[in-house]
């Protein structure tokens, strides 16, 4: 049995660690939150200008050339994006600080000129890079540096997307599916709340989507949501496969990075002209809004997959998370219209179910659903997320992500997503 002296020493050490991490987390929340605010404001200006001057998409090749040039002169051509952040959580690599300004500038350029990309994936890279640099400034050891990287990820996700609870869990869940490092719970919580409050006070408000036709839980709608969850798992696997393969194919057949980004830009411009819409530019928030109103085009999910795969595959920068939300919401809307179930409800379920399928993060997916839509449709969201997680296999957006436990058996597997 421990002596009173030993117990007091443990209590003292715990108290010191508690206060230390509160201070570090608050600093991280303010620093990353401040950068996140600038990022959100920059993206807002870029998207507003693009919507008012749709012709700017014709200059997309020039933006692509500038992005490739920036990465080349920064000696960062083999950018692994969010995969590098996840690899850092596994203590397999270090994040260079130059990732932060590069992803900041290149994502805004991608949005301004009409590329199809998100922002939350870029936020994870921003937060991870800044967190890693703060770890160096504070001279933290490797374990604590990984912790503050998680704090940076939480702070950036929270500031930019406005879901502070989901931001905490996502940073803890994304690296190793099946294992959550609860030691990071308190630091990530403080960093997330500080960043989200800071962003809110500076006028950065979360996206708001409302289920316009909520329905009571019943057997027939539940069975239809089961089918939607199955289909969302398939859609998530297709999205991941096309996203990965597009990058491989472009690099294989067009090895020169400058020619590759010009080719991809030309395809995007041609598709935009053929479809007569710029709706697939940017992250896709406009399409999500239409989906919740039951007005999204029937094949919007398919075209969003294509535009996003080409954009990211040829070298433009940005995230994959909001595009996955868009794909899920528009697919859900189409499903609801076809089967006679509330398109708005199906858009909400599709949004979180596809996100779960591509990130393998079921707890985060549920919390995002609860934070964004409330608890009135909780049972339907639960069904969609659970089924999508189980049936989406071991695919995922991030190849450095480790699935530590099987999705169908109580056993450890420790495999990378593909």
C-alpha positions in Angstrom: 0.0 0.0 0.0 1.3 3.5 -0.8 2.3 5.6 2.1 0.8 9.0 2.8 4.0 10.6 1.6 3.8 8.8 -1.7 0.2 9.7 -2.2 0.9 13.4 -1.5 3.7 13.3 -4.0 1.4 11.8 -6.6 -1.2 14.5 -5.8 1.4 17.2 -6.1 2.8 16.0 -9.4 -0.8 15.7 -10.8 -1.6 19.2 -9.7 1.6 20.6 -11.3 0.8 18.8 -14.6 -2.8 20.1 -14.4 -1.8 23.7 -14.0 1.1 23.4 -16.6 -1.2 22.0 -19.2 -3.9 24.5 -18.6 -1.4 27.3 -19.2 0.0 25.6 -22.3 -3.4 24.8 -23.7 -4.7 28.4 -23.2 -1.6 29.8 -25.0 -2.1 27.3 -27.8 -5.8 28.2 -28.0 -5.1 31.9 -28.4 -2.2 31.5 -30.8 -3.9 28.9 -33.1 -7.3 30.6 -32.6 -5.8 33.9 -33.8 -4.3 32.3 -36.9 -7.6 30.4 -37.5 -9.5 33.7 -37.4 -7.2 35.2 -40.0 -7.7 32.0 -42.1 -11.5 32.1 -41.8 -11.5 35.8 -42.7 -9.2 35.2 -45.7 -11.3 32.4 -47.0 -14.5 34.4 -46.5 -13.1 37.3 -48.6 -11.8 34.8 -51.2 -15.2 33.1 -51.6 -17.1 36.3 -51.7 -14.9 37.7 -54.4 -15.1 34.5 -56.4 -18.9 34.4 -56.2 -19.1 38.0 -57.4 -16.5 37.4 -60.2 -17.1 33.9 -61.5 -14.9 34.5 -64.5 -11.9 34.2 -62.1 -12.0 30.5 -62.5 -10.4 31.0 -65.9 -7.2 32.0 -64.0 -7.2 28.8 -62.0 -4.1 27.5 -63.9 -2.1 30.6 -62.8 -3.1 30.0 -59.2 -2.0 26.3 -59.5 1.4 27.4 -61.0 1.9 29.8 -58.1 1.1 27.1 -55.5 3.5 24.6 -57.1 6.2 27.3 -57.2 5.7 28.2 -53.5 6.1 24.6 -52.5 9.1 24.1 -54.7 11.0 27.2 -53.5 10.1 26.2 -49.9 11.7 22.8 -50.6 8.5 21.1 -49.6 7.5 19.4 -52.7 6.7 16.1 -51.1 4.0 17.5 -48.9 2.0 14.8 -47.1 -0.6 17.2 -45.7 -2.7 15.9 -42.8 -1.0 12.6 -43.1 2.2 14.3 -41.7 0.2 15.6 -38.7 -1.1 12.1 -38.0 2.3 10.6 -38.4 3.6 13.1 -35.8 1.0 11.8 -33.4 2.5 8.4 -33.9 6.0 9.8 -33.1 7.1 8.9 -36.7 8.0 12.3 -38.0 8.2 16.0 -37.2 6.1 18.8 -38.7 8.1 21.6 -40.3 6.8 25.1 -39.3 6.8 26.2 -43.0 3.7 23.9 -43.4 1.6 26.6 -41.7 2.2 29.6 -44.0 2.2 27.4 -47.1 -1.2 25.7 -46.4 -2.6 29.0 -45.3 -1.7 30.8 -48.5 -2.3 27.9 -50.9 -5.8 27.1 -49.5 -6.9 30.6 -49.9 -5.6 30.7 -53.5 -7.4 27.4 -54.2 -10.7 28.8 -53.0 -10.3 32.2 -54.6 -9.8 30.8 -58.1 -12.4 28.1 -57.9 -10.8 24.9 -56.9 -12.9 22.3 -55.0 -11.4 21.9 -51.6 -12.3 22.3 -47.9 -10.8 24.1 -45.0 -10.9 21.8 -41.9 -8.2 19.5 -43.2 -6.1 22.6 -43.8 -7.0 23.7 -40.3 -5.6 20.4 -38.9 -2.3 21.1 -40.7 -2.2 24.7 -39.5 -3.0 23.7 -35.9 -0.6 20.8 -35.9 2.3 22.8 -37.4 1.8 25.7 -34.9 1.4 23.3 -32.0 4.6 21.5 -33.0 6.5 24.9 -33.1 5.1 25.8 -29.7 6.4 22.5 -28.4 9.9 23.5 -29.6 9.6 27.0 -28.1 8.6 25.6 -24.7 11.3 22.9 -25.1 8.8 20.0 -24.5 9.9 16.4 -24.7 8.5 14.2 -27.5 5.5 13.0 -25.6 4.4 16.5 -24.5 5.1 17.8 -28.0 2.6 15.3 -29.4 0.1 16.4 -26.8 0.5 20.1 -27.8 0.1 19.1 -31.5 -3.2 17.6 -30.5 -4.1 20.8 -28.7 -3.3 22.8 -31.9 -5.5 20.5 -34.0 -8.4 20.9 -31.6 -7.9 24.7 -31.4 -7.8 25.1 -35.2 -10.7 22.8 -35.9 -12.8 24.5 -33.2 -12.0 28.0 -34.4 -12.7 27.3 -38.0 -15.6 25.0 -37.9 -17.2 26.1 -34.6 -17.8 22.7 -33.0 -15.6 22.8 -29.9 -16.6 19.4 -28.4 -16.2 17.6 -31.7 -12.8 19.3 -32.1 -11.6 17.9 -28.8 -12.6 14.3 -29.6 -11.4 14.5 -33.2 -7.8 15.3 -32.2 -7.9 12.4 -29.8 -9.6 9.9 -32.2 -8.2 10.6 -35.6 -4.7 9.1 -35.2 -5.4 5.6 -33.9 -8.9 4.3 -34.3 -9.8 2.2 -31.3 -7.4 3.9 -28.9 -8.1 7.4 -27.5 -5.4 9.1 -25.5 -7.4 10.5 -22.6 -4.4 12.2 -21.2 -5.0 14.9 -23.9 -8.6 15.4 -22.9 -8.1 18.4 -20.5 -5.5 20.2 -22.6 -7.4 19.7 -25.8 -10.6 20.9 -24.1 -9.0 24.1 -22.9 -7.4 24.8 -26.2 -10.6 24.2 -28.1 -12.8 26.3 -25.9 -10.4 29.2 -25.8 -10.0 29.1 -29.7 -13.8 28.8 -30.3 -14.6 31.6 -27.9 -11.9 33.8 -29.4 -13.2 33.2 -32.9 -16.8 33.8 -31.9 -15.9 37.1 -30.3 -14.1 38.1 -33.4 -17.1 37.5 -35.6 -16.3 34.0 -36.9 -19.6 32.1 -36.5 -20.2 28.4 -37.1 -22.0 27.2 -40.1 -25.7 26.6 -39.2 -27.8 23.9 -41.0 -31.3 23.1 -39.8 -33.3 19.9 -40.4 -36.4 21.5 -41.8 -38.5 18.4 -41.7 -37.6 16.4 -38.6 -39.7 13.3 -38.0 -40.5 11.1 -35.0 -38.6 7.9 -34.7 -40.5 5.0 -36.2 -39.8 1.6 -37.8 -40.2 2.4 -41.5 -38.0 5.6 -41.4 -35.5 3.8 -39.3 -35.2 1.0 -41.9 -34.8 3.5 -44.6 -32.0 5.2 -42.6 -30.3 1.8 -42.3 -30.3 1.6 -46.1 -28.9 5.1 -46.2 -26.2 4.2 -43.8 -25.2 1.3 -46.0 -25.1 3.4 -49.1 -23.1 6.2 -47.4 -20.5 3.6 -46.5 -20.2 2.7 -50.2 -20.1 6.4 -51.2 -17.3 7.0 -48.6 -15.2 4.2 -50.0 -15.7 5.4 -53.5 -14.7 8.9 -52.6 -11.5 7.8 -50.8 -10.7 5.5 -53.7 -11.2 8.1 -56.4 -9.3 10.7 -54.3 -6.3 8.5 -53.9 -6.2 7.1 -57.4 -6.6 10.5 -59.1 -3.4 11.7 -57.4 -1.5 8.5 -58.4 -2.7 8.7 -62.0 -1.9 12.4 -62.5 1.6 11.9 -61.0 2.1 8.7 -63.2 1.1 10.2 -66.5 2.1 13.9 -65.9 5.3 13.8 -63.8 6.0 17.5 -64.1 4.2 19.3 -61.3 3.6 22.5 -63.4 2.1 20.6 -66.3 0.1 18.5 -64.0 -1.6 21.5 -62.3 -2.3 23.1 -65.7 -3.9 19.9 -66.9 -6.1 19.6 -63.9 -7.1 23.2 -64.0 -8.1 22.9 -67.6 -10.3 19.9 -66.8 -12.0 21.7 -64.0 -12.6 24.8 -66.2 -14.0 22.5 -69.0 -16.4 20.7 -66.6 -17.5 24.0 -65.1 -18.4 25.3 -68.6 -20.1 22.0 -69.6 -22.2 21.9 -66.4 -22.8 25.7 -66.6 -22.3 26.2 -62.9 -19.6 27.2 -60.4 -21.5 25.4 -57.6 -18.7 22.9 -57.2 -16.0 25.5 -56.5 -14.9 26.0 -52.9 -15.8 23.8 -50.0 -19.4 23.1 -51.0 -21.2 24.9 -48.2 -23.6 26.3 -50.8 -24.6 22.8 -51.9 -25.0 21.7 -48.3 -27.4 24.5 -47.7 -29.4 23.5 -50.8 -29.4 19.9 -49.6 -31.0 20.9 -46.2 -33.7 22.7 -48.2 -34.3 19.6 -50.4 -33.1 21.5 -53.4 -29.6 20.0 -54.2 -29.1 18.8 -57.8 -29.7 15.0 -58.1 -26.1 14.1 -59.0 -24.3 16.8 -57.0 -22.6 14.3 -54.8 -21.0 12.6 -57.9 -19.7 15.9 -59.4 -18.4 17.1 -56.0 -16.3 13.9 -55.8 -14.9 14.4 -59.3 -14.1 18.1 -58.8 -12.5 17.5 -55.4 -10.4 14.6 -56.6 -9.1 16.5 -59.6 -8.4 19.6 -57.5 -6.4 17.9 -54.8 -5.0 15.3 -57.1 -3.1 17.8 -59.3 -1.6 19.8 -56.5 -4.0 22.4 -55.2 -4.3 22.6 -51.5 -7.1 22.5 -49.0 -9.1 20.0 -46.9 -11.3 17.0 -47.7 -13.6 17.3 -44.7 -16.2 19.8 -45.8 -16.2 18.3 -49.3 -17.1 15.0 -47.6 -19.9 16.8 -45.7 -21.1 18.1 -49.0 -21.0 14.8 -50.7 -22.9 13.1 -47.8 -25.5 15.9 -47.5 -26.2 16.0 -51.3 -26.3 12.2 -51.5 -28.7 12.1 -48.5 -30.9 14.7 -50.0 -31.1 12.7 -53.3 -31.9 9.5 -51.3 -34.6 11.2 -49.3 -36.3 12.5 -52.5 -36.2 9.1 -54.1 -37.6 7.1 -51.2 -40.1 9.7 -50.0 -38.3 10.5 -46.7 -37.4 14.0 -45.4 -34.6 15.1 -47.7 -33.4 17.5 -45.0 -33.2 14.7 -42.4 -31.4 12.4 -44.9 -29.0 15.2 -45.7 -28.1 15.5 -42.0 -27.6 11.7 -41.7 -25.7 11.5 -45.0 -23.4 14.3 -43.9 -22.2 12.7 -40.7 -22.3 9.2 -42.1 -20.0 9.9 -45.1 -17.7 11.9 -42.8 -17.5 8.9 -40.5 -16.8 6.6 -43.4 -13.9 8.6 -44.7 -12.3 9.5 -41.4 -13.2 6.4 -39.4 -14.1 8.6 -36.5 -17.6 7.5 -35.3 -17.6 9.4 -31.9 -16.5 12.7 -33.6 -19.2 12.2 -36.3 -22.0 11.7 -33.7 -20.9 14.8 -31.7 -20.7 16.9 -34.9 -24.3 15.8 -35.6 -25.4 16.6 -32.1 -23.6 20.0 -32.0 -25.0 21.0 -35.4 -28.5 19.5 -35.4 -29.4 19.0 -31.8 -30.8 15.8 -30.3 -34.2 15.6 -31.9 -32.9 13.3 -34.7 -30.4 11.6 -32.5 -31.5 8.0 -33.2 -31.4 8.5 -36.9 -27.9 10.0 -36.7 -26.8 7.2 -34.5 -28.0 4.5 -37.0 -26.4 6.2 -40.0 -23.0 6.7 -38.3 -22.8 3.3 -36.8 -23.6 1.4 -40.0 -21.3 3.6 -42.1 -18.4 3.0 -39.7 -18.8 -0.8 -39.7 -19.3 -1.2 -43.4 -16.9 1.4 -44.8 -14.0 -1.1 -44.4 -10.5 0.0 -43.7 -10.4 2.7 -46.3 -9.9 6.4 -45.3 -8.7 9.8 -46.4 -5.5 9.5 -44.4 -3.1 6.7 -45.2 -1.1 7.3 -41.9 -4.2 6.6 -39.9 -4.0 3.4 -37.9 -7.0 1.1 -37.3 -6.0 -0.6 -34.1 -9.1 -2.7 -33.5 -11.3 -4.6 -36.0 -14.6 -3.1 -37.0 -16.4 -6.5 -36.9 -14.6 -8.5 -34.2 -13.2 -7.9 -30.7 -9.6 -8.2 -31.8 -6.6 -6.0 -32.4 -5.4 -5.6 -36.0 -3.1 -2.5 -36.2 -3.4 -1.8 -39.9 -3.1 1.4 -41.9 -6.0 2.7 -43.9 -5.9 2.5 -47.6 
